[in-house]
């Protein structure tokens, strides 16, 4: 019989926030969110972790799971964080320099505070089902570079929810999931598995994001490489592009741009929405159609204006929003007679909890969302 953990702490360190959930053995769940902590940008995750440790008080988890954005070449969904695994992850930091340092900082701080098993839960693992056509980059194979795909923990969560909202048979169809936040990507699911995704070799590719450009003409990158040294170019690519650049430096945050009256902010929002639509259209062309559309992530869940702008021109694909449902924040967003459009809240932490149980052999009880 599998023992039940006293508790599992799930840590989700993103590019602009730290989210944590403490899953207790009594079935309760305590959620903690630290957004935009520290001065300047990128945000200081060390301050966020200090706040988390303070807020946990005397509660000590039995095991800890970390969202690790990049797993490198492993297809494992999760691994125990021993010294060898931590060293391996330090070696691939250049693959995700905006995320992995914060991910590993969380590991180090938790090691300093708690003598419990820690587990790495990889965002890239969900995309191990990518077919070769989607996995391969059009460069010489001997270079050893490929499409990895990211946001996999939330795509796994969304996939687990689809049968409940679409029905078992419909959930197996062609579903596009748009994970829209400070980091943003889309994933095409078939049979509840990833068969294509917008992010590629790194979390900098795909559609425009808060401070990342998404896909960019290689010629433009060669020109920039001639103007900047390596460190300055890395800073430009991860911290100074995307919505921040498109708005003329006004903001990288969608909420601020939506509230702003400036033409630059409006342009940045329109550019982002067009990029999301283009990705949906590309997946429709590749798959021969789309059966359902799902929005998730901070923008996908809290910016109905963006969802409306994305979906309004997609009537030719069979998608039409119910404006009232969209503004009310409902799960089912589609108008009567239209193809399903859903809003599903991101929950990487629940997936982390389950992976920690699988790796440590101490599966926690299912937990609710209460405090």
C-alpha positions as CSV (number, residue, x, y, z in Angstrom):
1,X,0.0,0.0,0.0
2,X,1.3,3.5,-0.9
3,X,1.9,5.7,2.1
4,X,0.2,9.1,2.1
5,X,2.5,12.1,2.5
6,X,1.9,14.5,5.3
7,X,2.1,17.2,2.7
8,X,3.6,18.2,-0.6
9,X,4.9,21.7,-1.4
10,X,4.6,22.5,-5.2
11,X,6.7,25.4,-6.4
12,X,6.0,27.0,-9.8
13,X,8.6,29.7,-10.5
14,X,7.7,31.5,-13.7
15,X,9.3,34.4,-15.5
16,X,7.3,37.1,-13.6
17,X,6.0,35.4,-10.5
18,X,6.4,32.6,-8.0
19,X,3.3,30.4,-7.2
20,X,3.3,27.8,-4.5
21,X,0.7,25.3,-3.3
22,X,0.9,23.4,0.0
23,X,-1.1,20.2,-0.4
24,X,-1.8,18.9,3.1
25,X,-2.7,15.2,3.9
26,X,-6.1,16.3,5.2
27,X,-7.1,17.3,1.7
28,X,-6.8,21.0,2.1
29,X,-4.7,23.2,-0.2
30,X,-3.0,26.5,0.7
31,X,-2.1,28.7,-2.3
32,X,0.5,31.4,-2.2
33,X,1.4,33.8,-5.0
34,X,4.2,36.3,-5.2
35,X,4.1,38.5,-8.3
36,X,6.6,41.2,-9.3
37,X,8.6,41.0,-6.1
38,X,11.8,43.0,-5.9
39,X,13.1,46.0,-7.7
40,X,13.6,46.2,-11.5
41,X,13.3,43.5,-14.1
42,X,13.8,40.6,-14.2
43,X,12.0,40.2,-10.9
44,X,14.0,39.1,-7.9
45,X,12.8,35.5,-7.1
46,X,15.1,35.4,-4.1
47,X,12.8,37.9,-2.4
48,X,9.8,35.9,-3.4
49,X,11.3,32.7,-1.9
50,X,12.2,34.5,1.3
51,X,8.5,35.7,1.5
52,X,7.3,32.1,0.9
53,X,9.5,30.6,3.6
54,X,8.2,33.3,6.0
55,X,4.6,32.7,5.1
56,X,4.9,28.9,5.5
57,X,5.7,29.5,9.2
58,X,6.1,26.2,11.0
59,X,4.6,24.0,8.3
60,X,7.2,21.6,7.0
61,X,6.4,19.6,3.8
62,X,7.1,15.9,3.5
63,X,8.3,16.4,-0.1
64,X,8.8,19.3,-2.5
65,X,8.2,19.5,-6.2
66,X,9.6,22.1,-8.5
67,X,8.5,23.2,-11.9
68,X,11.6,23.0,-14.0
69,X,11.1,24.8,-17.3
70,X,13.7,22.8,-19.3
71,X,14.6,19.1,-18.8
72,X,17.2,19.0,-21.6
73,X,17.3,15.6,-23.4
74,X,15.4,13.6,-20.8
75,X,11.9,12.5,-21.6
76,X,11.2,11.7,-18.0
77,X,8.3,13.6,-16.6
78,X,10.0,14.0,-13.2
79,X,13.3,13.1,-11.5
80,X,14.5,13.1,-7.9
81,X,16.8,16.1,-7.4
82,X,20.0,14.5,-6.1
83,X,23.4,16.1,-6.5
84,X,23.9,14.6,-10.0
85,X,20.6,15.8,-11.3
86,X,21.1,19.3,-10.0
87,X,24.5,19.5,-11.6
88,X,23.0,18.3,-14.9
89,X,20.4,21.0,-14.8
90,X,23.0,23.7,-14.1
91,X,24.7,22.6,-17.3
92,X,21.7,23.4,-19.4
93,X,20.9,26.8,-18.0
94,X,21.8,28.5,-21.3
95,X,18.8,26.7,-22.8
96,X,16.4,28.6,-20.6
97,X,18.3,31.5,-19.0
98,X,15.2,33.4,-18.0
99,X,13.8,30.5,-16.0
100,X,16.3,27.9,-14.9
101,X,18.3,30.1,-12.6
102,X,15.2,30.9,-10.6
103,X,14.1,27.3,-10.7
104,X,17.5,26.2,-9.3
105,X,17.5,29.0,-6.8
106,X,14.3,27.5,-5.4
107,X,15.9,24.1,-5.1
108,X,18.9,25.6,-3.2
109,X,16.8,27.6,-0.8
110,X,14.5,24.6,-0.1
111,X,17.5,22.5,0.6
112,X,18.7,25.0,3.1
113,X,15.3,25.1,4.8
114,X,14.1,21.5,4.6
115,X,15.6,18.1,4.8
116,X,13.0,16.4,2.6
117,X,13.0,14.8,-0.9
118,X,12.8,17.3,-3.8
119,X,11.6,16.4,-7.3
120,X,12.1,18.2,-10.6
121,X,9.0,18.2,-12.7
122,X,9.8,19.1,-16.3
123,X,7.8,21.4,-18.6
124,X,9.3,19.9,-21.6
125,X,8.3,16.3,-20.9
126,X,4.7,16.6,-22.1
127,X,6.0,17.3,-25.6
128,X,7.9,14.0,-25.8
129,X,5.0,12.8,-28.0
130,X,5.9,15.3,-30.8
131,X,6.2,13.5,-34.1
132,X,9.6,13.9,-35.9
133,X,8.1,16.5,-38.3
134,X,7.3,18.8,-35.4
135,X,10.4,17.9,-33.3
136,X,12.9,18.5,-36.1
137,X,14.4,21.9,-36.9
138,X,15.4,22.7,-40.5
139,X,19.1,22.7,-39.7
140,X,21.9,20.1,-40.0
141,X,21.0,17.2,-37.7
142,X,24.6,16.9,-36.4
143,X,24.1,20.2,-34.6
144,X,22.0,18.3,-32.0
145,X,19.3,21.0,-31.7
146,X,15.6,20.3,-31.8
147,X,12.2,21.6,-30.8
148,X,11.5,20.9,-27.2
149,X,8.3,22.7,-26.4
150,X,7.4,24.3,-23.0
151,X,4.5,25.0,-20.7
152,X,4.0,21.2,-20.6
153,X,2.8,20.9,-17.0
154,X,-0.2,23.2,-17.7
155,X,-0.9,21.5,-21.0
156,X,-0.9,18.2,-19.1
157,X,-3.4,19.7,-16.6
158,X,-5.6,21.1,-19.4
159,X,-5.6,17.7,-21.2
160,X,-6.7,16.0,-18.0
161,X,-9.7,18.4,-17.8
162,X,-10.9,18.1,-21.4
163,X,-12.9,14.9,-21.1
164,X,-15.0,16.5,-18.4
165,X,-15.8,19.6,-20.5
166,X,-15.9,18.1,-24.1
167,X,-16.8,14.5,-23.5
168,X,-14.4,11.5,-23.8
169,X,-14.7,11.2,-27.6
170,X,-14.5,14.9,-28.5
171,X,-11.5,15.4,-26.1
172,X,-9.6,13.0,-28.4
173,X,-9.9,15.4,-31.3
174,X,-7.9,18.3,-32.6
175,X,-7.7,20.8,-29.7
176,X,-5.6,23.9,-29.7
177,X,-4.6,25.1,-26.2
178,X,-3.3,28.7,-25.9
179,X,-1.3,29.2,-22.7
180,X,-1.1,33.0,-22.6
181,X,0.8,34.9,-20.0
182,X,4.1,36.7,-19.6
183,X,5.4,33.7,-21.4
184,X,3.1,32.4,-24.0
185,X,2.7,29.4,-26.3
186,X,0.1,27.3,-28.1
187,X,-0.1,23.6,-28.4
188,X,-2.0,21.3,-30.8
189,X,-3.4,18.2,-29.1
190,X,-4.6,15.1,-30.8
191,X,-5.6,12.1,-28.7
192,X,-4.8,14.4,-25.6
193,X,-1.1,14.4,-26.6
194,X,1.1,17.1,-28.0
195,X,1.6,16.9,-31.7
196,X,2.8,20.5,-32.4
197,X,3.7,23.6,-30.4
198,X,4.8,27.1,-31.1
199,X,7.8,27.3,-28.8
200,X,10.9,25.5,-30.1
201,X,14.5,25.1,-29.1
202,X,14.0,27.7,-26.3
203,X,11.3,29.5,-24.4
204,X,12.1,32.6,-26.5
205,X,10.5,31.3,-29.7
206,X,6.9,31.2,-31.0
207,X,4.4,34.0,-30.5
208,X,5.3,37.5,-29.1
209,X,5.5,37.6,-25.2
210,X,6.0,40.1,-22.5
211,X,9.7,40.6,-23.1
212,X,10.5,38.0,-25.7
213,X,10.0,38.5,-29.4
214,X,8.9,35.0,-30.3
215,X,10.0,33.8,-33.8
216,X,12.3,36.3,-35.4
217,X,13.9,36.4,-38.9
218,X,17.4,34.7,-38.6
219,X,18.8,37.5,-40.7
220,X,17.6,40.0,-38.0
221,X,19.3,37.9,-35.3
222,X,22.6,37.8,-37.3
223,X,22.4,41.6,-37.6
224,X,21.8,42.0,-33.9
225,X,24.7,39.5,-33.1
226,X,27.0,41.9,-35.0
227,X,25.8,44.9,-32.9
228,X,25.8,43.3,-29.4
229,X,28.2,41.1,-27.5
230,X,26.9,37.8,-26.2
231,X,25.7,38.9,-22.8
232,X,24.0,42.1,-24.2
233,X,22.3,40.1,-26.9
234,X,21.0,37.5,-24.4
235,X,19.6,40.4,-22.3
236,X,18.0,41.9,-25.4
237,X,16.4,38.6,-26.5
238,X,14.9,37.7,-23.1
239,X,14.3,41.0,-21.4
240,X,13.8,43.8,-23.9
241,X,11.7,42.5,-26.8
242,X,8.0,41.5,-27.1
243,X,5.2,43.6,-25.7
244,X,7.8,45.8,-24.0
245,X,9.4,46.7,-27.3
246,X,6.2,46.9,-29.3
247,X,4.7,49.4,-26.8
248,X,7.8,51.6,-27.1
249,X,9.0,50.6,-23.6
250,X,5.6,51.4,-21.9
251,X,5.0,48.0,-20.4
252,X,5.5,44.2,-20.8
253,X,2.3,43.6,-18.8
254,X,-0.9,42.9,-20.8
255,X,-3.1,44.3,-18.0
256,X,-1.2,47.7,-18.1
257,X,-1.4,47.8,-21.8
258,X,-5.1,47.1,-21.9
259,X,-5.7,49.9,-19.4
260,X,-3.4,52.4,-21.3
261,X,-4.9,55.0,-23.7
262,X,-1.8,55.3,-25.8
263,X,-1.5,54.3,-29.4
264,X,1.7,52.3,-28.6
265,X,-0.1,50.2,-26.1
266,X,-3.0,49.5,-28.5
267,X,-0.5,48.6,-31.2
268,X,1.2,46.1,-28.9
269,X,-2.0,44.4,-27.9
270,X,-3.2,44.2,-31.5
271,X,0.2,42.7,-32.5
272,X,0.0,40.1,-29.8
273,X,-3.6,39.1,-30.7
274,X,-2.7,38.8,-34.4
275,X,0.2,36.5,-33.4
276,X,-2.1,34.2,-31.4
277,X,-4.6,34.1,-34.3
278,X,-1.8,33.3,-36.8
279,X,-0.6,30.4,-34.6
280,X,-4.2,29.0,-34.4
281,X,-4.6,29.3,-38.2
282,X,-1.3,27.5,-38.8
283,X,-2.4,24.6,-36.6
284,X,-5.7,24.5,-38.4
285,X,-3.9,24.2,-41.7
286,X,-1.5,21.6,-40.5
287,X,-4.2,19.4,-38.8
288,X,-6.9,19.9,-41.5
289,X,-9.1,21.7,-39.0
290,X,-9.6,22.3,-35.3
291,X,-12.4,20.8,-33.2
292,X,-12.0,23.0,-30.0
293,X,-10.0,25.9,-28.6
294,X,-8.9,26.4,-25.0
295,X,-7.4,29.5,-23.3
296,X,-5.3,29.3,-20.2
297,X,-2.6,31.3,-18.3
298,X,-2.8,34.8,-16.8
299,X,-3.9,36.5,-20.0
300,X,-6.0,33.7,-21.2
301,X,-7.9,33.6,-17.9
302,X,-8.2,37.3,-17.1
303,X,-8.2,39.3,-20.3
304,X,-11.5,38.9,-22.0
305,X,-10.7,41.7,-24.4
306,X,-7.8,39.6,-25.7
307,X,-9.9,36.5,-26.1
308,X,-12.5,38.5,-28.0
309,X,-9.9,40.1,-30.3
310,X,-8.3,36.6,-31.0
311,X,-11.6,34.8,-31.7
312,X,-13.6,37.5,-33.6
313,X,-11.9,36.8,-37.0
314,X,-12.0,33.0,-36.5
315,X,-15.6,32.5,-37.6
316,X,-14.4,30.8,-40.8
317,X,-13.1,28.0,-38.5
318,X,-16.4,27.7,-36.7
319,X,-15.5,29.6,-33.5
320,X,-17.7,32.4,-32.1
321,X,-17.7,33.7,-28.6
322,X,-20.6,34.4,-26.3
323,X,-19.7,37.9,-25.2
324,X,-21.5,37.7,-21.9
325,X,-19.9,34.3,-21.0
326,X,-16.5,35.8,-21.9
327,X,-16.9,38.9,-19.7
328,X,-18.3,36.8,-16.9
329,X,-15.2,34.6,-16.8
330,X,-17.1,31.4,-17.4
331,X,-15.5,28.1,-18.6
332,X,-17.7,27.6,-21.7
333,X,-17.2,30.7,-23.9
334,X,-18.7,29.6,-27.2
335,X,-21.9,30.9,-28.7
336,X,-24.8,28.6,-29.4
337,X,-24.1,26.4,-32.4
338,X,-20.3,27.2,-32.5
339,X,-17.4,25.0,-31.9
340,X,-16.3,24.7,-28.2
341,X,-14.1,27.5,-26.8
342,X,-13.1,27.0,-23.2
343,X,-11.3,28.9,-20.5
344,X,-9.5,26.5,-18.1
345,X,-7.5,27.9,-15.2
346,X,-3.8,26.9,-15.2
347,X,-2.8,24.5,-12.4
348,X,0.7,23.3,-12.8
349,X,0.9,22.8,-9.1
350,X,-1.7,20.0,-9.1
351,X,0.4,18.2,-11.8
352,X,3.5,18.7,-9.7
353,X,1.8,17.2,-6.7
354,X,0.9,14.1,-8.6
355,X,4.4,13.7,-10.1
356,X,6.0,14.1,-6.6
357,X,3.8,11.3,-5.4
358,X,4.8,9.1,-8.3
359,X,8.6,9.7,-7.9
360,X,8.7,9.5,-4.1
361,X,6.1,6.8,-3.6
362,X,4.2,8.9,-1.2
363,X,1.2,10.0,-3.1
364,X,-0.8,12.9,-1.4
365,X,-4.5,12.8,-1.2
366,X,-6.5,14.8,-3.7
367,X,-6.7,18.4,-2.4
368,X,-9.2,21.1,-2.8
369,X,-8.5,24.8,-3.5
370,X,-9.3,26.2,-0.1
371,X,-6.9,28.0,2.2
